[in-house]
Amino acid sequence: MDNIITTPAQENYVQAIYHLSQKGPVRPSAVAKTLGVKRASVSKYIGTLVDRGLITHEPRGELILTESGLELAKSILRRERCLTSLLVDVCNMSVEDAEPEVHRLEHLISDEVLLRLETLVEFACSSSGWLKRLHLRMAAEQERFGVHNPVKVGSTKVHQGQRQEESAE
């Protein structure tokens, strides 16, 4: 991929199109349903994705990932798998608790960080004794400090700066 810089919203659209394309032709209405947005929002965003070289919009309405779009989708999927394994398998979080964290983090980490996290996950998952000690330590720390933070750092869906950045496009 030619180092296309994308926003989290663009990545979400590409990811949705990728997942939907595994089942057949992708229409804007299916993307809207998947992302929980209005059809008009998808229609507006299609032009941005076409201009960025991530999708093509066929005359019959079908959305198709370009080679760059497919590479981006696979990169996001790789990040998602690594982060899910890190949080669920290594950090012993439930899938339900890990999912929103993964969704936030998958847009933030660099390729270098991803490579290091993949190495960490592979090591941790291949060493059952180490992993068991880590889980015991995490359980003890959770018992000691709890996990409830009244400030809720990082729990907002969209930060104001991100919203302004996306609307400028």
C-alpha positions in Angstrom: 0.0 0.0 0.0 1.3 3.5 -0.8 1.3 4.8 2.8 -2.2 6.2 2.4 -3.0 8.1 5.6 -6.5 7.3 6.7 -8.9 8.4 9.5 -10.6 5.9 11.9 -13.9 6.6 10.1 -12.4 5.7 6.7 -10.9 2.5 8.2 -14.3 1.6 9.6 -15.9 2.0 6.2 -13.2 -0.1 4.5 -13.4 -2.7 7.2 -17.2 -2.9 6.8 -17.0 -3.2 3.0 -14.3 -6.0 3.4 -16.5 -8.0 5.8 -19.6 -7.6 3.7 -17.7 -8.5 0.5 -17.0 -11.9 2.0 -20.7 -12.7 1.7 -21.3 -11.2 -1.8 -21.7 -7.9 -3.6 -21.7 -4.8 -1.3 -24.3 -2.1 -1.6 -24.3 1.2 0.3 -27.4 0.2 2.2 -25.6 -2.8 3.7 -22.7 -0.6 4.7 -25.1 1.8 6.4 -26.8 -1.0 8.3 -23.4 -2.5 9.4 -22.1 0.8 10.6 -25.4 2.0 12.1 -25.4 5.2 10.0 -27.9 6.7 7.5 -27.7 5.7 3.9 -27.1 9.4 3.0 -24.0 9.4 5.2 -22.6 6.4 3.3 -23.4 8.0 0.0 -21.5 11.1 1.0 -18.5 9.1 2.2 -18.3 6.9 -0.9 -16.8 9.8 -2.8 -14.1 10.2 -0.2 -13.1 6.6 -0.4 -13.1 6.6 -4.2 -10.9 9.7 -4.2 -8.5 8.1 -1.7 -8.2 5.1 -4.1 -9.7 2.7 -1.5 -12.8 1.6 -3.3 -14.5 1.7 -6.7 -18.2 2.5 -7.0 -19.7 0.5 -9.9 -22.5 1.8 -12.1 -24.9 -0.8 -10.5 -24.1 0.6 -7.1 -21.7 -2.1 -6.0 -18.8 -1.1 -3.8 -15.5 -2.9 -4.5 -12.3 -2.5 -2.6 -9.3 -1.6 -4.7 -5.9 -3.3 -4.1 -5.0 -0.5 -1.7 -8.4 -0.8 0.1 -7.9 -4.6 0.4 -4.4 -4.1 1.8 -5.8 -1.6 4.3 -8.6 -4.0 5.3 -6.2 -6.8 5.9 -3.9 -4.5 7.9 -6.9 -3.5 10.1 -7.9 -7.2 10.5 -4.3 -8.1 11.5 -4.4 -5.3 14.2 -7.8 -6.5 15.4 -6.6 -10.1 15.8 -3.4 -9.1 17.6 -5.1 -6.7 20.0 -8.0 -9.2 20.6 -5.5 -11.9 21.5 -3.4 -9.5 23.6 -6.5 -8.4 25.7 -8.3 -11.7 25.8 -5.6 -14.4 25.8 -2.8 -12.5 27.5 -4.6 -9.9 29.7 -7.4 -12.3 30.5 -10.2 -9.8 29.6 -13.6 -11.1 28.4 -14.3 -10.8 24.7 -17.2 -8.4 25.5 -14.9 -6.1 27.5 -12.1 -6.3 25.0 -14.1 -5.5 21.9 -14.6 -1.8 22.4 -11.0 -1.4 23.5 -9.7 -3.2 20.4 -11.9 -1.0 18.2 -10.3 2.1 19.7 -6.7 0.8 19.7 -6.7 -0.7 16.2 -6.7 2.8 14.7 -3.9 4.0 16.8 -1.0 1.6 16.7 1.9 1.9 14.3 3.3 -1.0 12.3 6.3 -1.1 14.6 4.2 -1.4 17.7 2.0 -4.0 16.0 5.0 -6.1 15.2 6.2 -5.9 18.8 2.8 -6.7 20.2 2.5 -9.7 17.9 5.9 -10.9 19.2 4.7 -10.4 22.8 1.4 -12.2 22.2 3.2 -15.1 20.5 5.7 -15.4 23.4 3.0 -15.2 26.1 0.7 -17.7 24.4 3.5 -20.2 23.9 4.6 -20.1 27.6 1.8 -21.5 29.7 3.7 -21.1 32.9 4.5 -17.4 32.3 0.9 -16.8 31.2 -0.5 -18.4 34.3 1.7 -16.3 36.5 0.7 -13.2 34.6 -3.0 -14.0 35.0 -2.6 -14.6 38.8 -0.7 -11.3 39.1 -3.4 -9.5 37.2 -6.2 -11.0 39.3 -4.4 -10.0 42.4 -3.9 -6.4 41.1 -7.5 -6.2 40.1 -8.6 -7.4 43.6 -6.2 -4.9 45.2 -7.0 -1.8 43.1 -10.3 -2.6 41.3 -10.9 -1.6 37.8 -13.5 1.2 38.3 -12.3 4.6 37.3 -14.8 7.4 37.8 -13.0 9.5 35.2 -13.6 7.0 32.4 -10.5 7.9 30.5 -10.6 6.7 26.9 -14.2 5.7 27.0 -15.6 8.4 24.8 -16.8 7.3 21.3 -15.5 10.3 19.4 -13.2 13.0 20.7 -14.0 16.5 19.7 -10.7 16.9 17.7 -11.4 13.8 15.8 -15.0 14.9 14.9 -13.6 18.3 13.6 -10.9 16.5 11.6 -13.4 14.1 9.9 -15.8 16.9 9.1 -13.1 18.8 7.4 -12.8 16.1 4.7 
